[in-house]
Every structure is written in C-alpha cells, then in structure tokens.
C-alpha cells in the first residue's frame, strides 16, 4: 500500500516507518524535524521511502500529498500537556485544525488510523476500568484537542482511532518527558525521586507495541473501522509508586518517597481496559519489565535533556 505518515520522524513514527517499509509498503513521511532529529537516516537507502521536510499546516502541500496514498497515519502533533500549555495556538493549529484539514481533503476511499490518548478519560472512578464507552473528561488542553478531533474523525467514514496508554521505551527520536522514561532516567542518574500524589494510576504501553498496532489496524481495517480502541499493557495499570517499585527491582539502589505537601500538575488517575483491541487479535509483545531494562541500557548512551518535548 501507499501510506502517508505525518510526523513520521517522531517518537512513534521513527519506529513505525521502518516496520512499514519492512512489510513492503511505500511510505511518504512529512515532518518538520522541529527537534533536529536524525531518526530516519538509516532508512534513507530504501527506494520505497519518500521524506518531505514540511509543515502539516501547509494546506497546499497536504493537498498535493493526499493525491496518492491508500492510508493516512496523522502522527504530527504537539504531544503532551506541558507542551500544549506552553503553545496553545500551536496545539490548536497542529493537533486539531491540521488533522481536520486532512480529513476534509482526503478522498472517501482513503483510510485514516489516528493515534489519540487515553488521557481523555481524565479522572476515573476507583475500581472501575475505563472502556471505550466511558465518558471522556480530559483535564488538559492536549487531552481536550485529542478528544475533539477524535470525535470529528469517527463521525466521518473510513477511520479508526487508537487511545494509547502512556508510551515508554527507547526510540531513535528519544523522549525523556514520558513518565516511565523520566522515572528510569532519574533512577539511573539521580538514584532518587520524590513523588507527588503517588497513588495516581495510569496504563502503560511500549513504543514498539504502539507502532505495531498501526500494522494490525491496517491489516484488519475493514472489520475494525469506525471505532475507538484502548491500547495498553493490561497487566500494567499501575500507580506511580507501583511503577517505582518495578524500577527498583532492576535498580536496587533507587530510592523514592512521597511528598506530603505538593501536587502533580497532571491530574490523570484511571485504570484502563484493553479487552476490545485484544478481542481483534492484537497482543502486546513488550512488558514493562523489559522496557525498563531497555531504558537502563539506553541511558548509558544518552545523558542530555534535549530528548524531551519541553
């Protein structure tokens, strides 16, 4: 197939694009390389890869790029609550307007697989798992735009959405501002961590499983389209304190404690059910424990704060 991936040199895209090429697909990547990343250099030899250095908000460019693909993966995004809070105009124009333009410009037979976030659940009810039927109550600007554009896409035809859990793991376009990645980095280099509201829970997902879900969605598009799907590790609905306990299993010298005074600016607190996507045959392959081991090795290579969104 011919596939357009916007933001294809990002954290997930730089894992996904090589997977698509390995499957024999013809891939066009649109990315503005805002982080000066070199994450797709090792793919440039591939004759089925085209890379466009451009902005997803360029409507004339998007119109041109939408002439040929069979499927569109709109990954270009200002990702995360802090970055969107810092640049609310960019958040609106990239995370909502640009994707709405793609949806309205594409032809009816072009499919879209869109990555959203399960942060849209906001604050869940204790002991009750969030399903795709759970009301969405985002607590950040990032979550609000993701929820709004997801509804717009699902109201159209030929689309499915993936509500990703908090992603972790190493990637050629690394991020240190994700919760697991950040905690492991601190455990490796600082050896201690002070937690605020350590009981807050969320679900987690390895970046390679996130990328693999696009392949699964593409292969099963006709039976899955028109629906949202939670995607995460079903065994990893953990509080921040429980996450630290898992990290300590691999780094025994890691010390963590909870501050009695203070609060987390990210108020998300929920547990998520992934049964709907699992019922389609999708299975995660990378556990939290393996991801922690992978990150510990990765942090022997990098020790700079540039690998973050903000």
Steps between C-alpha positions, in 0.01 A plus 500: 500500500594866471501661844541861609640545852499854634743545788672185376838595650357530851513271804251243365545578130871422497412148623193463278649612166769224491228247588286615208794486260586151620142396420550622141288815520589820316535772764499879476605683817411862564688652794637844585786349708437760770723314747788474249470123523683266261274204573431386140855521362537122512191465275607743228653221289152352452352569154144478639555789741436867419577770757348848481635769735189709545217610729176308542319837514602577139163435334634511143772248587247272670271517197789392278611217731145363530474427128653151522489323841266214583534564874589798718657489847481856646772483766613866479411648836609725783506211743439532871321733739802725585589571136139580405463727803815684393380543140117496494478651151734235362304232683178613332647540151699173501297267723157598372488727194767318297342160560154635421643629171642155419162340570316750281754494216546123463281293269233276650694182421815611685514349848624675812648339812537771762694480828325672785547450875322336788581813701159610374349297785641758743412381849336160509289334767689293753486128423323550166695446179457755223364344181437662164147577627624694804423876482802706395599772750844631399682716754754664268494703179687214332233253604215733401622546143564126467145425614348762269685386188434134576125567503528689173689215336272224628197692374652473153547178305801273454677574828601335828669650805745357752486632855857433603607448858808690625771385259850400612819349360793604284460651155735662245311824580525456873277671756589545866182684597283187502427364848677162487792635298536793740482285816756250369731784393483648849555157656813448288657843549351653816420173681210665681155640423241694698144413397196724516163324530671164463167313499394643162468215250530471126563234233826451304602386151835428336576718198556194279158364590353843421664487157392138449137595562497703176603188308222306671246772423609514137475122460155488662363835391169387353393316816631762744420834335266755651601426859737622773731249670687520828854366455725423796654228716210338684734391781634854543228714657735634764530791740814711493616332820447154347694610191791602722488162672534333158799721418661420836495129409757583231682780685509401870682822600206710376328685785158662476257658743178699493477868585219584740483856370466576131302376206546355155407742221379198299178393671439185298399204715331197344522131413434388144357188337663389174262209437346649186826514301610163643177347369612590147816289542743773601756401763771709659851354484705724730446496876568786739790304651666453161445867423672604824799279417512651151491855638779430748720393209388797291594745774858381484501668158316826562530744789349822374169677549454571128300180457175652623212695353533788745 
